[in-house]
Amino acid sequence: MTGEFVGLIPEELIDPKRERDFLLWLLRLPLDVQTKKYILIDWTKLVGVALTEDMVKFISGGHPEITRG
């Protein structure tokens, strides 16, 4: 199952081995952190890896708590 943001993810980043590249790409997007988290969730489901707090910390500048709520 995938979400509404899958179409935004570049095809070359749809690979669990490209996690770091994906996170760097996501970090640079001019979007709010909450939207980035939803894109991250879609990516993890798409490539079959577990969503980790470290991933959320990375995309939120070390503040995963701002993505809750």
TORTI-419106 format. One line per 10 residues: for each residue y, z, x of N, C-alpha, C, CB. Coordinates in Angstrom, 2 decimals, decimal comma. Glycine has a CB too. Example, Ala and Ser with C-alpha at 12.3 -4.5 7.8 and 13.67 -1.06 7.14 Angstrom:
-5,69 7,80 13,19 -4,50 7,80 12,30 -3,30 7,80 13,20 -4,47 9,05 11,31  -2,25 7,08 12,85 -1,06 7,14 13,67 0,03 7,87 12,90 -0,60 5,72 14,08 .
***
This chain:
-1,18 0,00 0,84 0,00 0,00 0,00 1,25 0,00 0,89 -0,01 1,23 -0,96  2,19 -0,83 0,56 3,43 -0,90 1,32 4,61 -0,81 0,37 3,49 -2,20 2,15  5,76 -0,50 0,92 6,93 -0,30 0,11 7,90 -1,46 0,14 7,63 0,92 0,54  9,06 -1,20 -0,39 10,06 -2,25 -0,58 10,74 -2,71 0,71 11,09 -1,78 -1,53  10,59 -1,98 1,80 11,30 -2,32 3,03 10,47 -3,13 4,03 11,76 -1,07 3,70  9,23 -3,40 3,71 8,34 -4,10 4,64 8,92 -5,45 5,05 6,96 -4,30 4,00  9,54 -6,15 4,15 10,10 -7,47 4,44 11,21 -7,46 5,47 10,61 -8,07 3,19  11,80 -6,30 5,73 12,87 -6,18 6,73 12,34 -6,06 8,15 13,74 -4,98 6,41  11,10 -5,67 8,29 10,53 -5,39 9,60 10,15 -6,70 10,29 9,29 -4,46 9,48  10,67 -6,93 11,49 10,31 -8,15 12,22 8,80 -8,23 12,44 11,04 -8,21 13,57 .
8,26 -9,41 12,25 6,81 -9,62 12,36 6,24 -9,15 13,70 6,49 -11,09 12,16  7,00 -9,38 14,77 6,49 -9,00 16,10 6,38 -7,49 16,28 7,39 -9,58 17,17  7,00 -6,71 15,39 6,93 -5,26 15,49 5,87 -4,66 14,57 8,28 -4,65 15,17  5,16 -5,51 13,85 4,10 -5,02 12,96 2,82 -4,90 13,78 3,90 -5,98 11,73  2,82 -3,88 14,60 1,72 -3,63 15,53 1,83 -2,18 15,97 1,76 -4,63 16,77  0,78 -1,38 15,81 0,87 0,03 16,21 1,16 0,21 17,70 -0,41 0,73 15,86  0,82 -0,78 18,52 1,10 -0,70 19,95 2,58 -0,89 20,25 0,28 -1,73 20,70  3,35 -1,35 19,27 4,78 -1,60 19,46 5,63 -0,47 18,86 5,17 -2,94 18,83  5,04 0,71 18,73 5,75 1,83 18,10 7,11 2,08 18,73 4,90 3,10 18,18  7,16 2,18 20,03 8,43 2,46 20,72 9,45 1,36 20,44 8,21 2,61 22,26 .
9,03 0,12 20,52 9,93 -1,00 20,24 10,43 -0,95 18,79 9,23 -2,34 20,50  9,51 -0,63 17,88 9,90 -0,51 16,48 10,94 0,58 16,29 8,68 -0,24 15,60  10,68 1,75 16,89 11,62 2,87 16,73 12,98 2,54 17,33 11,06 4,13 17,40  13,02 1,86 18,45 14,30 1,45 19,04 15,02 0,46 18,14 14,08 0,84 20,44  14,29 -0,49 17,58 14,87 -1,45 16,64 15,46 -0,71 15,44 13,81 -2,48 16,17  14,68 0,22 14,90 15,10 0,97 13,72 16,33 1,82 14,02 13,97 1,86 13,22  16,34 2,43 15,17 17,47 3,27 15,58 18,78 2,49 15,60 17,20 3,88 16,94  18,71 1,23 16,01 19,92 0,41 16,14 20,42 -0,18 14,82 19,65 -0,71 17,09  19,62 -0,10 13,76 20,07 -0,67 12,49 21,27 0,10 11,95 18,92 -0,67 11,47  22,25 -0,63 11,39 23,44 0,04 10,84 23,18 0,56 9,42 24,63 -0,93 10,83 .
22,23 1,47 9,31 21,85 2,04 8,02 21,89 3,56 8,10 20,44 1,55 7,60  21,92 4,19 6,94 21,88 5,66 6,92 20,47 6,12 7,30 22,28 6,21 5,51  20,38 7,35 7,74 19,13 7,90 8,26 18,05 7,94 7,17 19,36 9,30 8,82  18,43 8,22 5,96 17,44 8,30 4,88 16,77 6,94 4,67 18,11 8,77 3,57  17,55 5,87 4,68 16,98 4,53 4,53 16,08 4,20 5,72 18,10 3,46 4,41  16,52 4,58 6,91 15,68 4,36 8,10 14,34 5,08 7,96 16,41 4,84 9,37  14,36 6,26 7,38 13,11 7,00 7,21 12,18 6,25 6,26 13,38 8,42 6,68  12,72 5,67 5,20 11,88 4,91 4,27 11,29 3,67 4,96 12,69 4,49 3,03  12,07 3,02 5,81 11,56 1,88 6,57 10,45 2,35 7,51 12,70 1,19 7,37  10,66 3,49 8,15 9,65 4,07 9,04 8,37 4,37 8,28 10,19 5,36 9,70 .
8,49 4,95 7,11 7,31 5,26 6,29 6,55 3,98 5,96 7,73 5,99 4,98  7,29 2,94 5,57 6,64 1,66 5,27 5,92 1,11 6,49 7,68 0,64 4,76  6,56 1,20 7,67 5,94 0,69 8,89 4,65 1,44 9,20 6,91 0,79 10,07  4,68 2,77 9,09 3,48 3,55 9,40 2,33 3,19 8,46 3,78 5,05 9,31  2,63 2,98 7,20 1,59 2,59 6,24 1,07 1,19 6,57 2,13 2,63 4,80  1,97 0,30 6,92 1,61 -1,08 7,20 0,70 -1,21 8,42 2,85 -1,91 7,40  1,00 -0,47 9,47 0,21 -0,59 10,71 -0,91 0,45 10,80 1,12 -0,47 11,91  -0,94 1,39 9,86 -2,03 2,36 9,82 -1,94 3,50 10,80 -3,29 1,66 10,04  -0,71 3,98 11,05 -0,56 5,15 11,92 0,05 6,29 11,10 0,32 4,82 13,16  -0,15 7,50 11,58 0,39 8,67 10,89 1,88 8,81 11,18 -0,36 9,94 11,32 .
2,63 9,15 10,16 4,04 9,47 10,32 4,13 10,83 10,99 4,80 9,46 8,95  4,90 10,92 12,07 5,02 12,20 12,78 6,46 12,69 12,74 4,54 12,07 14,22  6,60 13,99 12,92 7,94 14,56 12,98 8,70 14,02 14,18 7,86 16,09 13,03  8,00 13,75 15,28 8,66 13,19 16,46 9,30 11,84 16,15 7,66 13,05 17,61  8,64 11,02 15,35 9,22 9,74 14,96 10,52 9,96 14,17 8,22 8,92 14,12  10,47 10,89 13,24 11,64 11,17 12,40 12,75 11,78 13,26 11,26 12,12 11,24  12,39 12,63 14,19 13,39 13,19 15,11 14,08 12,08 15,89 12,74 14,19 16,08  13,31 11,12 16,36 13,86 10,03 17,15 14,89 9,23 16,35 12,74 9,10 17,62  14,54 8,83 15,13 15,46 7,99 14,35 16,63 8,77 13,77 14,70 7,31 13,23  16,52 10,11 13,75 17,59 10,93 13,17 18,42 11,64 14,23 17,00 11,96 12,22 .
18,27 11,22 15,47 19,05 11,84 16,54 18,68 13,29 16,78 20,50 11,76 16,22  17,41 13,63 16,55 16,94 14,99 16,80 17,14 15,94 15,65 17,62 15,53 17,99  17,48 15,41 14,47 17,74 16,26 13,31 16,94 15,80 12,10 19,24 16,26 12,97  15,61 15,99 12,13 14,79 15,51 11,03 15,12 16,17 9,69 13,35 15,73 11,35  15,72 17,34 9,74 16,04 18,06 8,50 17,06 17,30 7,64 16,59 19,45 8,83  17,84 16,41 8,24 18,83 15,67 7,44 18,18 14,59 6,58 19,87 15,04 8,36  16,89 14,32 6,81 16,20 13,32 6,00 15,47 13,93 4,82 15,23 12,53 6,85  15,51 15,22 4,72 14,84 15,90 3,60 15,81 16,09 2,47 14,26 17,26 4,04  15,24 16,15 1,28 16,10 16,47 0,14 16,24 15,46 -0,85 17,36 16,81 0,56 .
***
